[in-house]
C-alpha cells in the first residue's frame, strides 16, 4: 500500500459548486440531513434519526471547545483598517492560561493589511464597556508563522477572554464569503461548548440539541467529552505535490481521566463526533503506546505529524488495552487530566484504532479532512460525496451531516 507521505492531494478532489455551500445555518439545528454510510451502502435520513443508530453501551465522544471572538479591528493614524486574528498564545502559555491574562498578553496573530501598519506604531481601540476602557497593540516581531503582538488594556480586572468577548468578532470560515451575522454568535457554537480557545467550530457538533442528548440518554448511550482547540490551520490548503511536504498544523488538547476510562470500559460502539474528536482520540492512543514502552517517562501528549506511521508494522495493543494502561498510569501518579499538542495527520494507509463511527460534515476538496474521511471509509468517500452532491446535501461548516461507519 502507498505510504501516506507519497499521497498526492490531487487524488482527493471533487467539483464543489458554489451553490452547494451552506452560507447560513438552518432554522433548527437538528433539521439537517444525515447521510449514513455502512458496509458500502448509503441511506438518507434526518439528523433527528441519529440516536437510532446507537444503542445501550455505545459511546459518543464530543469536542467541547468553544469558539472565541478572535478577530479584532484597529485603525492606524493614517486611517488604514488593520485586522488582527489571534491564533495562539506566546511565552509557552496554554490557551486556557492565556485566556485568564489580565492587563497584558502576547499572542501569535495573523494580520490583515499589515503593510499599512508601521512597526513602531501603537494601535488603540476604545471600548468603554464593563470597566474596559481601551485596548492597545504593539508589533513585537514578524515571523514565518505570523506576527507576535503585545496586547495591553486599561482594566486590569478584565481577562483576555473578556476582552475578546467585548471587542472581538467571530472568525467565520473564509469560504462563507460574508460578514458575521447576529445568528452566528449562537449557531457557530455547539450547545455543549464550554472551554474557550478555538478559532473555528467543531462543526460536526452543531447539529446536536438537548432533544438529541435526551434521546441518546434514554437509549442508554453514554456521552463523553474531549477538548481540542481548533486552529486556523484547519483551513490551510494543501499546496504540496506530495503530502510529505505538507506541514500539518499543531493543535492544543486537554483530556480528563474520566474520558480515558470511558473508552477503556466501553463495551459497545464508539463514535467520534467530528474530525477534531477523532484526531484527539487517535493521538491519545499513540501517547498510550509510547508510555507502554517507556512507563517512567512524562505523561503528556506530543504527537508529531508522521509519528504513528513509524510503528504501523509493529504488533500494537488494542485500543481498550492502551487506554486502560494510560488510565492506570495516571491514577498511580494522581493525575486527573492530560494535555499537550498533536500534529497527527490521518490519511489513507492509517488504521483507525479508537472509533467505529465518524460523525462529520462534508469537507472541502483537496483538504486534510477529506484525507481523514478516506482513512475511515477508503475510496468509498467518492461514492459518499457523489451521492451527497446529487441529492442536494448542504456542504461545509453550516452544511448537513454524515455518519460514516469505519471499515
Protein Blocks (a to p, Z undefined) as FASTA:
>chain_A
ZZfklpcfklmgcdddfklpcfbdcfblklpccdddeehiacdddfklmmmmpcehiacd
ddfbdcddfbccdddfkopacddddfbdehhiafklmmmpghiacdddddehklmpcfkl
ccdddfkpghiabdcdddfbdcfklccdddddfblmbcfklmmmmmmccdddfklopacd
fklmmmmccfkbcbghiabdcfklmmpcfklmmmmmmnopacddddddddfklmpccfbf
bfklpccddddddddfklmmmmmmpcbdcddedjklmmmmmmmmmmmmmmmmmmmbccdd
dddfklmmmmmmpccddfklmmmmmmmmmmmnopabdcdddfbdcdehiacfkbcbdcdd
dddehifklmmmmmmnojmlmmmmmmmmmnopaehjllccdddddZZ
